[in-house]
Amino acid sequence: MSRDTDVLVLGGAGVDTIVYVPELPLPYADSYMIERGIRTRAGQTGDFVALGLTALGLRVHHLDMLGDDPEGDLVRALHRDNGIALTAVPHPAGTKRAVNLVGPDGRRLSLYDASRTLGEDRLPEPLVRELAEASRHAHVSITQPCAQALPVLRESGVTLSTDLHNWDGENPYQEPFAHAADVVFLSTAALTDAEHTMRRLAEHGRARVVVATAGAEGAYLLTDGKVTHIPAVPPQTPVVDSNGAGDAFAAAFLFGWLNDEPPHRCAQYGTLAGAYACTVPSTETAALTRDELLTRAADLYGSPR
């Protein structure tokens, strides 16, 4: 069977309203004047992974549920303008949306509109199977209703990755994703013992690789039973925003992994792309290109083999 798509991205489509606030946490006040303006743009976790993969030259297809609303039109336009194939299943509750409060140091606080997901949401199994069987790999966002698609994805023979984001290591919601994936990404932000959590994921699931991103401290890579620290790299321009850094890391890691690079090199790619993402304002959607990534990696690390 021909697998003409490199990566099928499931879930994570939506829009964010970006508000640059003077500090986080934001003290209570009746009102604030937002000097940099307030902007709504397309781009949540699945959108950013799809964008990052496409910028790196991979063939991507994004599948999710969207509303017939102005927010859905923004998401459709983002994919159209960047040449990313999109299949949108109609969602009666509308397109997912969030508000991101971004502080002067680039940290963010995201407020997600939980009313945009319904318990009965499902991606049609025949559609998931058809797209998966035409793909080499599937990256599954932890947004609903992607958990219900995991068995069909596994049956299709594709390898899987997922990002657990700021998982605390205990919430059972993330476990089906974590245990089904061959590559697991997560953040250390809410973990008390990152290495213990990483090893537990590898022991109880299918993961061949577990990567825990740690912001300015870099990342930690678990493969073949060994945890390795991957140092962060300094951004080439000032840090303005951390939004999308984890998605950029995952996209660049998968670029290396799908090109049979060693896991350590894949993680180096991830740190480079994550650092670049921190220099891009939340109001914009831009990703590191393949040539930029490979040139920067060669300059810093030399040949990968």
PAROTOR-631271 format. One record per atom (N, C-alpha, C): x, y, z; chain. Coordinates in steps of 0.1 Angstrom, whole numbers, always signed. Layout:
X/Y/Z/A
...
This chain:
+8/-12/+0/A
+0/+0/+0/A
+9/+12/+0/A
+5/+22/-8/A
+13/+35/-9/A
+10/+43/+3/A
+20/+48/+10/A
+19/+57/+21/A
+24/+71/+17/A
+16/+79/+10/A
+20/+91/+4/A
+21/+103/+14/A
+16/+101/+26/A
+16/+111/+36/A
+27/+107/+46/A
+36/+116/+50/A
+46/+113/+60/A
+40/+113/+74/A
+32/+123/+77/A
+27/+124/+91/A
+12/+128/+90/A
+4/+119/+96/A
-10/+123/+99/A
-11/+129/+113/A
-15/+141/+113/A
-17/+148/+126/A
-32/+148/+130/A
-35/+142/+142/A
-49/+141/+146/A
-51/+151/+158/A
-61/+159/+157/A
-66/+168/+167/A
-57/+180/+168/A
-61/+189/+178/A
-53/+200/+181/A
-55/+212/+172/A
-66/+213/+165/A
-69/+224/+156/A
-78/+234/+163/A
-75/+247/+162/A
-83/+257/+169/A
-77/+271/+167/A
-82/+280/+175/A
-78/+294/+174/A
-74/+298/+188/A
-65/+308/+189/A
-61/+314/+202/A
-63/+329/+201/A
-67/+335/+212/A
-67/+349/+213/A
-56/+353/+222/A
-46/+361/+217/A
-34/+364/+223/A
-35/+378/+230/A
-32/+378/+243/A
-32/+390/+251/A
-19/+392/+258/A
-11/+402/+255/A
+2/+405/+261/A
-1/+413/+274/A
+1/+407/+285/A
-2/+413/+298/A
+11/+418/+304/A
+10/+428/+314/A
+22/+434/+320/A
+30/+425/+329/A
+23/+415/+334/A
+30/+405/+343/A
+21/+393/+345/A
+27/+382/+349/A
+20/+369/+353/A
+25/+365/+366/A
+17/+361/+376/A
+2/+362/+375/A
-3/+376/+374/A
-14/+378/+368/A
-19/+391/+366/A
-28/+396/+378/A
-23/+406/+385/A
-31/+411/+397/A
-45/+415/+392/A
-54/+414/+402/A
-68/+418/+399/A
-68/+433/+397/A
-76/+437/+386/A
-79/+451/+384/A
-92/+451/+376/A
-99/+462/+377/A
-111/+464/+369/A
-109/+463/+354/A
-97/+469/+350/A
-94/+468/+336/A
-79/+471/+334/A
-74/+466/+322/A
-60/+469/+318/A
-60/+474/+304/A
-51/+483/+301/A
-49/+488/+287/A
-38/+479/+281/A
-41/+472/+270/A
-32/+463/+264/A
-25/+470/+252/A
-13/+474/+255/A
-6/+483/+245/A
-3/+476/+232/A
+0/+463/+232/A
+4/+456/+220/A
-9/+450/+213/A
-20/+453/+217/A
-32/+449/+210/A
-36/+435/+214/A
-48/+431/+210/A
-53/+417/+212/A
-57/+411/+199/A
-52/+399/+196/A
-54/+394/+183/A
-58/+379/+184/A
-67/+375/+176/A
-71/+361/+175/A
-66/+356/+162/A
-58/+344/+163/A
-53/+338/+151/A
-54/+323/+152/A
-54/+316/+141/A
-54/+302/+140/A
-41/+296/+146/A
-42/+285/+152/A
-30/+278/+157/A
-31/+273/+171/A
-34/+260/+173/A
-32/+253/+185/A
-23/+242/+183/A
-21/+233/+193/A
-10/+223/+193/A
-9/+215/+180/A
-20/+210/+175/A
-20/+202/+162/A
-16/+210/+150/A
-22/+223/+150/A
-18/+232/+139/A
-4/+235/+139/A
+2/+237/+150/A
+16/+241/+151/A
+25/+229/+147/A
+22/+217/+152/A
+30/+205/+148/A
+29/+203/+133/A
+17/+205/+127/A
+15/+203/+113/A
+23/+214/+105/A
+23/+226/+110/A
+31/+237/+104/A
+46/+234/+105/A
+50/+230/+116/A
+65/+227/+118/A
+69/+216/+109/A
+62/+205/+108/A
+65/+194/+100/A
+66/+198/+85/A
+56/+206/+81/A
+55/+210/+67/A
+67/+219/+64/A
+71/+228/+73/A
+83/+237/+70/A
+95/+229/+69/A
+96/+217/+75/A
+107/+208/+74/A
+107/+199/+62/A
+97/+201/+53/A
+96/+193/+41/A
+89/+180/+41/A
+82/+177/+52/A
+74/+165/+53/A
+60/+167/+48/A
+54/+156/+42/A
+41/+157/+37/A
+31/+154/+49/A
+22/+163/+51/A
+14/+163/+63/A
-1/+163/+59/A
-9/+156/+67/A
-24/+157/+66/A
-29/+158/+80/A
-37/+168/+82/A
-43/+172/+95/A
-58/+168/+95/A
-62/+161/+106/A
-75/+156/+107/A
-81/+161/+121/A
-92/+168/+121/A
-98/+172/+133/A
-112/+176/+131/A
-119/+180/+142/A
-133/+186/+141/A
-132/+201/+141/A
-140/+207/+132/A
-140/+222/+132/A
-155/+226/+130/A
-158/+238/+136/A
-171/+244/+134/A
-173/+251/+121/A
-185/+253/+118/A
-188/+262/+106/A
-189/+276/+111/A
-178/+282/+114/A
-178/+295/+121/A
-166/+303/+117/A
-165/+316/+120/A
-153/+323/+116/A
-140/+318/+121/A
-140/+311/+133/A
-128/+305/+139/A
-123/+293/+130/A
-133/+285/+126/A
-130/+274/+117/A
-124/+279/+104/A
-129/+291/+99/A
-124/+296/+86/A
-110/+300/+88/A
-106/+306/+100/A
-92/+309/+102/A
-83/+297/+102/A
-87/+286/+108/A
-80/+274/+107/A
-78/+268/+93/A
-89/+268/+86/A
-89/+264/+72/A
-79/+272/+63/A
-79/+285/+66/A
-71/+294/+58/A
-56/+292/+62/A
-53/+289/+74/A
-39/+287/+78/A
-34/+275/+71/A
-42/+264/+70/A
-37/+252/+63/A
-36/+255/+48/A
-46/+261/+42/A
-45/+264/+28/A
-33/+273/+24/A
-30/+283/+32/A
-20/+292/+29/A
-6/+286/+31/A
-5/+275/+39/A
+8/+268/+41/A
+9/+255/+34/A
-1/+252/+25/A
-1/+239/+18/A
-2/+227/+26/A
-10/+227/+37/A
-12/+216/+45/A
-25/+210/+43/A
-26/+197/+39/A
-39/+190/+37/A
-47/+190/+50/A
-59/+193/+49/A
-68/+193/+61/A
-81/+186/+58/A
-85/+177/+67/A
-98/+171/+66/A
-105/+175/+79/A
-116/+183/+78/A
-123/+188/+89/A
-137/+182/+90/A
-139/+174/+101/A
-152/+168/+104/A
-160/+179/+111/A
-173/+181/+106/A
-181/+192/+112/A
-184/+190/+127/A
-183/+201/+135/A
-185/+200/+149/A
-196/+210/+153/A
-207/+205/+158/A
-218/+214/+161/A
-216/+224/+172/A
-206/+222/+181/A
-203/+231/+192/A
-193/+242/+187/A
-188/+241/+175/A
-179/+251/+170/A
-164/+247/+172/A
-156/+256/+166/A
-141/+253/+166/A
-135/+256/+180/A
-126/+248/+184/A
-119/+249/+197/A
-112/+263/+198/A
-112/+269/+209/A
-106/+282/+211/A
-101/+283/+225/A
-91/+293/+226/A
-85/+295/+239/A
-80/+310/+240/A
-78/+315/+252/A
-72/+328/+254/A
-58/+325/+260/A
-47/+331/+254/A
-34/+330/+260/A
-29/+343/+265/A
-27/+344/+278/A
-21/+355/+284/A
-6/+354/+284/A
+1/+363/+278/A
+16/+362/+276/A
+23/+373/+284/A
+32/+369/+293/A
+39/+379/+301/A
+51/+385/+293/A
+58/+395/+299/A
+69/+401/+293/A
+81/+392/+290/A
+82/+381/+299/A
+93/+372/+298/A
+90/+360/+288/A
+78/+361/+282/A
+75/+350/+272/A
+67/+339/+278/A
+65/+338/+291/A
+57/+328/+297/A
+42/+330/+294/A
+35/+319/+294/A
+21/+321/+290/A
+11/+314/+300/A
-1/+318/+300/A
-12/+312/+308/A
-23/+310/+298/A
-27/+297/+295/A
-37/+294/+285/A
-50/+291/+292/A
-61/+297/+287/A
-74/+295/+292/A
-82/+288/+281/A
-85/+275/+282/A
-92/+268/+272/A
-107/+267/+274/A
-114/+269/+263/A
-129/+269/+263/A
-133/+254/+262/A
-137/+249/+274/A
-140/+234/+274/A
-154/+232/+268/A
-162/+242/+266/A
-175/+240/+260/A
-175/+236/+245/A
-163/+236/+239/A
-161/+233/+225/A
-159/+218/+223/A
-159/+210/+233/A
-158/+196/+232/A
-170/+189/+238/A
-175/+179/+232/A
-186/+171/+237/A
-182/+157/+239/A
-188/+151/+249/A
-185/+137/+253/A
-187/+127/+242/A
-196/+130/+233/A
-199/+120/+222/A
-191/+123/+209/A
-182/+133/+210/A
-174/+136/+198/A
-166/+123/+194/A
-167/+121/+180/A
-159/+110/+175/A
-154/+114/+161/A
-142/+109/+158/A
-137/+110/+144/A
-142/+97/+137/A
-148/+97/+125/A
-153/+85/+119/A
-142/+75/+117/A
-144/+63/+122/A
-134/+52/+121/A
-129/+49/+107/A
-139/+48/+97/A
-134/+45/+83/A
-125/+56/+78/A
-128/+69/+82/A
-119/+80/+77/A
-106/+79/+84/A
-105/+77/+97/A
-92/+75/+104/A
-84/+64/+98/A
-91/+53/+95/A
-84/+41/+89/A
-78/+45/+75/A
-86/+51/+67/A
-82/+54/+54/A
-70/+64/+54/A
-70/+74/+62/A
-59/+84/+63/A
-47/+77/+69/A
-49/+69/+79/A
-37/+63/+86/A
-30/+53/+76/A
-38/+45/+69/A
-32/+36/+60/A
-24/+42/+48/A
-27/+55/+46/A
-19/+63/+36/A
-8/+70/+42/A
-4/+68/+55/A
+6/+76/+62/A
+17/+67/+68/A
+28/+73/+69/A
+40/+66/+75/A
+39/+67/+91/A
+33/+78/+96/A
+34/+80/+110/A
+21/+89/+114/A
+17/+88/+126/A
+6/+96/+131/A
+10/+103/+144/A
+8/+116/+145/A
+10/+123/+157/A
-3/+127/+163/A
-6/+122/+175/A
-19/+123/+181/A
-20/+133/+192/A
-27/+144/+190/A
-29/+154/+201/A
-38/+148/+212/A
-37/+153/+224/A
-44/+147/+235/A
-58/+154/+236/A
-62/+161/+226/A
-75/+167/+226/A
-86/+157/+222/A
-97/+158/+228/A
-108/+149/+224/A
-113/+152/+210/A
-116/+142/+202/A
-119/+128/+205/A
-108/+118/+201/A
-95/+123/+202/A
-85/+115/+196/A
-82/+101/+203/A
-85/+100/+216/A
-83/+88/+223/A
-90/+76/+216/A
-103/+79/+212/A
-111/+69/+206/A
-105/+64/+192/A
-96/+72/+186/A
-90/+68/+174/A
-78/+59/+175/A
-72/+58/+188/A
-60/+51/+190/A
-60/+36/+185/A
-70/+29/+188/A
-70/+15/+184/A
-70/+13/+169/A
-77/+22/+161/A
-77/+21/+147/A
-64/+25/+141/A
-57/+35/+147/A
-44/+39/+143/A
-34/+27/+145/A
-35/+20/+156/A
-25/+9/+158/A
-28/-2/+148/A
-41/-5/+145/A
-44/-15/+136/A
-39/-12/+122/A
-37/+1/+119/A
-33/+5/+105/A
-19/+3/+103/A
-11/+1/+113/A
+3/-2/+112/A
+12/+10/+112/A
+7/+22/+114/A
+15/+34/+115/A
+22/+34/+129/A
+34/+41/+130/A
+40/+44/+143/A
+32/+56/+148/A
+32/+57/+161/A
+25/+68/+168/A
+34/+77/+177/A
+31/+90/+177/A
+37/+98/+187/A
+26/+106/+194/A
+29/+112/+206/A
+19/+120/+212/A
+27/+130/+222/A
+20/+141/+225/A
+26/+150/+235/A
+16/+151/+246/A
+21/+148/+258/A
+13/+148/+270/A
+13/+162/+277/A
+21/+171/+271/A
+22/+185/+276/A
+26/+185/+291/A
+19/+193/+299/A
+23/+195/+313/A
+16/+184/+322/A
+17/+172/+318/A
+11/+161/+326/A
+18/+160/+340/A
+10/+157/+350/A
+15/+156/+363/A
+20/+142/+367/A
+19/+133/+357/A
+23/+119/+359/A
+12/+110/+366/A
+1/+116/+369/A
-10/+109/+376/A
-23/+109/+369/A
-27/+120/+362/A
-40/+122/+356/A
-42/+110/+346/A
-53/+102/+348/A
-55/+91/+339/A
-59/+95/+325/A
-63/+107/+323/A
-68/+111/+310/A
-57/+109/+299/A
-44/+112/+303/A
-33/+111/+293/A
-28/+97/+291/A
-32/+87/+300/A
-26/+74/+299/A
-28/+66/+286/A
-40/+66/+280/A
-42/+59/+268/A
-33/+64/+257/A
-31/+77/+256/A
-21/+83/+246/A
-7/+78/+249/A
-3/+79/+262/A
+10/+76/+266/A
+14/+62/+263/A
+4/+53/+266/A
+7/+38/+265/A
+6/+33/+250/A
+0/+41/+242/A
-2/+36/+228/A
+9/+41/+219/A
+17/+51/+223/A
+26/+58/+214/A
+40/+52/+214/A
+47/+52/+203/A
+60/+48/+201/A
+70/+59/+206/A
+66/+71/+204/A
+74/+83/+208/A
+65/+91/+217/A
+69/+94/+229/A
+61/+102/+239/A
+69/+115/+242/A
+63/+126/+240/A
+68/+139/+245/A
+60/+143/+257/A
+66/+150/+266/A
+59/+156/+277/A
+68/+167/+283/A
+63/+176/+291/A
+70/+187/+298/A
+73/+183/+312/A
+84/+188/+317/A
+88/+185/+331/A
+81/+195/+341/A
+73/+204/+336/A
+68/+215/+344/A
+60/+211/+356/A
+52/+200/+355/A
+44/+196/+366/A
+49/+183/+372/A
+61/+179/+369/A
+66/+166/+374/A
+75/+168/+386/A
+74/+160/+396/A
+84/+161/+407/A
+96/+152/+405/A
+95/+142/+397/A
+106/+133/+394/A
+104/+129/+379/A
+110/+137/+371/A
+109/+135/+356/A
+114/+121/+352/A
+126/+117/+357/A
+131/+104/+352/A
+123/+93/+356/A
+117/+93/+368/A
+108/+82/+373/A
+96/+81/+364/A
+90/+93/+360/A
+78/+93/+352/A
+82/+88/+338/A
+93/+92/+333/A
+97/+87/+319/A
+99/+72/+319/A
+106/+67/+329/A
+108/+52/+329/A
+95/+45/+331/A
+86/+50/+339/A
+73/+44/+341/A
+65/+43/+328/A
+66/+54/+320/A
+60/+54/+307/A
+65/+43/+298/A
+78/+42/+298/A
+85/+32/+289/A
+81/+18/+294/A
+80/+16/+307/A
+77/+2/+312/A
+63/-2/+310/A
+54/+7/+310/A
+39/+4/+310/A
+33/+6/+296/A
+40/+12/+287/A
+35/+14/+273/A
+44/+8/+263/A
+42/+13/+251/A
+50/+9/+239/A
+62/+18/+236/A
+64/+28/+243/A
+73/+39/+239/A
+87/+33/+238/A
+93/+36/+226/A
+107/+33/+224/A
+116/+45/+228/A
+109/+57/+227/A
+116/+69/+231/A
+107/+78/+239/A
+112/+83/+250/A
+104/+93/+258/A
+113/+106/+259/A
+107/+117/+256/A
+114/+130/+257/A
+106/+139/+266/A
+114/+144/+276/A
+108/+154/+286/A
+115/+167/+283/A
+107/+177/+279/A
+113/+190/+276/A
+113/+198/+289/A
+123/+207/+291/A
+125/+214/+303/A
+128/+228/+301/A
+122/+234/+291/A
+124/+249/+289/A
+139/+253/+287/A
+143/+262/+295/A
+156/+268/+294/A
+167/+257/+298/A
+163/+247/+305/A
+172/+236/+309/A
+174/+226/+298/A
+167/+227/+287/A
+169/+218/+276/A
+159/+207/+276/A
+163/+194/+275/A
+154/+183/+275/A
+161/+170/+280/A
+153/+160/+283/A
+158/+147/+288/A
+153/+137/+279/A
+162/+128/+274/A
+159/+118/+264/A
+161/+104/+270/A
+150/+96/+270/A
+151/+82/+275/A
+150/+73/+263/A
+160/+65/+260/A
+161/+55/+249/A
+170/+44/+253/A
+167/+32/+250/A
+175/+20/+253/A
+178/+20/+268/A
+169/+24/+277/A
+170/+23/+291/A
+179/+34/+297/A
+184/+43/+289/A
+193/+54/+294/A
+187/+68/+293/A
+188/+76/+303/A
+183/+90/+303/A
+195/+99/+300/A
+194/+107/+290/A
+205/+116/+286/A
+199/+130/+286/A
+207/+140/+291/A
+204/+154/+291/A
+208/+160/+278/A
+199/+167/+272/A
+201/+175/+260/A
+201/+189/+263/A
+213/+196/+263/A
+213/+210/+267/A
+205/+219/+258/A
+200/+230/+264/A
+193/+239/+255/A
+203/+247/+247/A
+198/+253/+236/A
+207/+262/+228/A
+202/+276/+229/A
+211/+286/+229/A
+206/+300/+230/A
+199/+304/+217/A
+187/+310/+218/A
+181/+315/+206/A
+189/+326/+200/A
+188/+327/+187/A
+197/+336/+179/A
+191/+351/+180/A
+179/+352/+184/A
+173/+366/+187/A
+166/+365/+200/A
+162/+376/+206/A
+156/+376/+219/A
+144/+368/+221/A
+142/+362/+232/A
+130/+354/+235/A
+118/+363/+238/A
+108/+361/+231/A
+96/+369/+232/A
+83/+361/+236/A
+84/+348/+234/A
+71/+341/+236/A
+74/+326/+236/A
+69/+318/+246/A
+72/+304/+247/A
+61/+296/+240/A
+50/+303/+235/A
+39/+296/+229/A
+44/+288/+217/A
+41/+275/+216/A
+44/+267/+204/A
+58/+261/+205/A
+66/+263/+215/A
+79/+258/+216/A
+79/+243/+217/A
+70/+237/+225/A
+69/+223/+226/A
+65/+216/+213/A
+56/+222/+206/A
+51/+217/+193/A
+62/+218/+183/A
+70/+228/+183/A
+82/+230/+174/A
+92/+219/+177/A
+94/+216/+190/A
+104/+206/+194/A
+99/+192/+188/A
+86/+189/+190/A
+81/+176/+186/A
+82/+175/+171/A
+79/+185/+163/A
+80/+185/+149/A
+94/+182/+144/A
+104/+189/+150/A
+118/+187/+145/A
+123/+174/+150/A
+119/+169/+162/A
+123/+156/+166/A
+118/+145/+156/A
+105/+146/+152/A
+99/+137/+143/A
+105/+137/+129/A
+109/+149/+125/A
+117/+151/+112/A
+129/+142/+112/A
+137/+143/+123/A
+149/+135/+124/A
+145/+120/+125/A
+136/+117/+133/A
+132/+103/+136/A
+127/+96/+123/A
+119/+103/+115/A
+114/+97/+103/A
+125/+96/+92/A
+136/+103/+94/A
+147/+103/+85/A
+158/+94/+91/A
+154/+85/+100/A
+164/+75/+106/A
+176/+81/+113/A
+175/+93/+118/A
+186/+99/+126/A
+186/+93/+140/A
+197/+93/+146/A
+198/+88/+160/A
+189/+96/+169/A
+183/+90/+180/A
+175/+98/+189/A
+181/+110/+195/A
+194/+109/+198/A
+201/+121/+204/A
+201/+132/+194/A
+204/+129/+181/A
+203/+140/+171/A
+189/+146/+169/A
+179/+137/+170/A
+166/+141/+169/A
+162/+151/+180/A
+167/+148/+192/A
+165/+157/+203/A
+172/+171/+201/A
+184/+170/+196/A
+191/+183/+192/A
+183/+191/+182/A
+178/+184/+172/A
+169/+192/+163/A
+157/+198/+171/A
+152/+191/+180/A
+141/+196/+188/A
+144/+208/+196/A
+156/+208/+202/A
+160/+220/+210/A
+162/+232/+201/A
+167/+230/+189/A
+169/+241/+180/A
+156/+247/+175/A
+147/+239/+172/A
+134/+243/+167/A
+126/+250/+179/A
+127/+244/+191/A
+120/+250/+202/A
+126/+264/+206/A
+139/+265/+205/A
+145/+278/+207/A
+141/+289/+197/A
+140/+284/+184/A
+135/+294/+174/A
+121/+298/+177/A
+112/+288/+181/A
+98/+292/+183/A
+97/+302/+194/A
+106/+303/+204/A
+105/+312/+215/A
+109/+327/+210/A
+114/+328/+198/A
+117/+341/+192/A
+105/+346/+183/A
+95/+338/+182/A
+83/+342/+173/A
+72/+346/+182/A
+66/+358/+180/A
+55/+363/+188/A
+43/+353/+186/A
+35/+352/+197/A
+23/+343/+196/A
+13/+348/+186/A
+14/+360/+182/A
+4/+365/+172/A
+8/+361/+158/A
+20/+355/+156/A
+24/+350/+143/A
+25/+335/+143/A
+26/+329/+131/A
+28/+315/+130/A
+39/+313/+120/A
+51/+310/+125/A
+63/+308/+117/A
+70/+296/+123/A
+77/+288/+114/A
+84/+277/+118/A
+98/+276/+111/A
+107/+270/+118/A
+121/+268/+113/A
+120/+259/+100/A
+127/+263/+90/A
+127/+255/+77/A
+138/+244/+78/A
+137/+235/+69/A
+146/+224/+68/A
+160/+229/+67/A
+163/+238/+57/A
+176/+242/+55/A
+182/+250/+67/A
+173/+258/+73/A
+177/+265/+85/A
+181/+255/+96/A
+173/+245/+98/A
+175/+236/+109/A
+188/+228/+107/A
+190/+223/+95/A
+202/+215/+92/A
+215/+223/+92/A
+214/+236/+88/A
+226/+244/+88/A
+230/+247/+102/A
+220/+251/+111/A
+222/+254/+125/A
+227/+242/+132/A
+222/+230/+129/A
+226/+218/+136/A
+241/+214/+132/A
+244/+216/+119/A
+258/+213/+115/A
+268/+223/+121/A
+264/+235/+123/A
+273/+245/+129/A
+275/+242/+144/A
+265/+238/+151/A
+266/+235/+165/A
+271/+221/+169/A
+267/+211/+161/A
+270/+198/+165/A
+278/+190/+155/A
+280/+195/+143/A
+288/+188/+133/A
+279/+177/+126/A
+286/+167/+121/A
+279/+157/+113/A
+271/+148/+123/A
+258/+144/+120/A
+251/+136/+129/A
+256/+122/+131/A
+264/+117/+122/A
+269/+103/+123/A
+284/+102/+124/A
